[in-house]
Amino acid sequence: MLPHFQCSSRRIAVSADVFLIGLRFAAFLTPMFAQGGGRLHVIAHVDVLPTHAKETAALLQEYAADSRKDAGAQRIDVLIESGRANHFTLIEVWESRAAYDAHINKDHTRAYREKLHAWLGSPYDERLNEEVK
């Protein structure tokens, strides 16, 4: 026997209205945030165990130098947090998402990520951002 649910038609009408308002709001926001096709900014926070801070700094500098040679790389910066020698930030600018995707599949990028993984003190936090137009 199927369970019996009671639901007033008023509750269904309100739920439908809320759903439609949500769809309209999403349609309004989509053009602002989902531009696509432009430059891609990648921000990565890299927190490693303190015992691997110096090795990580060298690895990040090597990764940045190699990545700057990749097609579509416009800028690669390696930053260290003031007063915290084991907290780094990578800021990368790529001419397109396609250029970044090609970079991710390069041998030097895979090798960097594999080596870094063993030293991480927290998850690798990488965020892809498109420019707002």
N, C-alpha and C positions, 0 to 999 in steps of 0.2 A: 504494500500500500504506500502511495506517495505521501510525503508530508503535506500538510495543508498550510498555506501561507495566506494571511489576511493582509491586504494592502489597500489603502484608500486610493481612490482615483486622484484626490488632491495631492497626496504624497508623490504619486507617479508624475503628475504635471509639474510639481516643483522640482523634482529630480531632473526631468527633461529640460526644464528652463536653465537650471544650473549647468547641465551638460552643454547646452547650446551657448551659454555665455562663455564657458571655458573654451569651446572651439573658436568662438569669435576672438577671444583674447589671444589664443595661440596663433591665429591667423594674423593678428595685428603685430605680434612680436617676431614672428618668423622672418620677415624681411629685414628687421634690424639686426638679428643675431645669426642668421644662417645665410650669409652672403655667398660664401664659396667662391672659388676661382681666384682669390687674391693671395697676398702674402700670408704665410703661416708663421706665427710666433710660438716657439716652444719654450716653456719655462719648466725646468726640472729642479727639484730640491733633492739634494743628495746628502744624507746624514749617515756617516760611517762610524764604526767603533773608533774611539780615540786612538787606539794603538795602530790604526791604519791611516791616520790623517795625512802624514807626509807622502805615503805611497799613493793615496787617492789624489792629492794635489798634483803629483807628477802624472798620474794616469789621465786626469781630466785635461791637463795641458796638452798631453800627447793626442788625446781624442779630439780636442778642439783644433789642433794643427792639422790633423788628418781630415777632419770634417770640412774645414775651410776650403779644401781642394775639391770637394764634391760639387758636381754640377748643381746649380741652384742655391748654393749656400751664399747668403748675403752677410751674415754676421754670426759669430760664435763667441760668446763671452763666458769666462769662468770667474765666478766671484766666491769669496770666502766671507762668512759671517763674522763681523767684528766680535772679538772675544770668544769665539767658538771655532777652534781650529779644525774641527771635524764636521762642520756644516758648510756645505757648498751650494751654490745656485748656478745652473747653466741657463744662459739665455741665448736662444738660437733663432735666427730669422731666415726663412726659406722663401724662395720666390713663389712656391706653390706647394700644395699638399702632395702633388705627384713627385716633386723634387725631394721632399722629406721622406716619402714612402720609399723612393729609390735609395736614399741614404741609409734608411733603417736596414735594408737588405745587404749593405756592403759588409765585407769581411771585417774591416776595422771596427765597425759599429758593433757587430755581434761579439767580437773579441773583447771590446771594452766592457760591454754589459755583462758578459760571462765573468770576467775578472773582478769587476766591481761587486757583483752579487754576493760573493763570499765575505766582503768587508762591511756590508750594509748593517747599520744599527736600527734602521726603520725602513719601511717599504719605499722603493723608488717612486717618487711622486712627480710624474711628468704630465703636464697639461698643455694641450694644443689649443691655440687661440687664433682666431681670424680677426682681421681688422674690421672695425665697425665702419660702415660707409653711409 
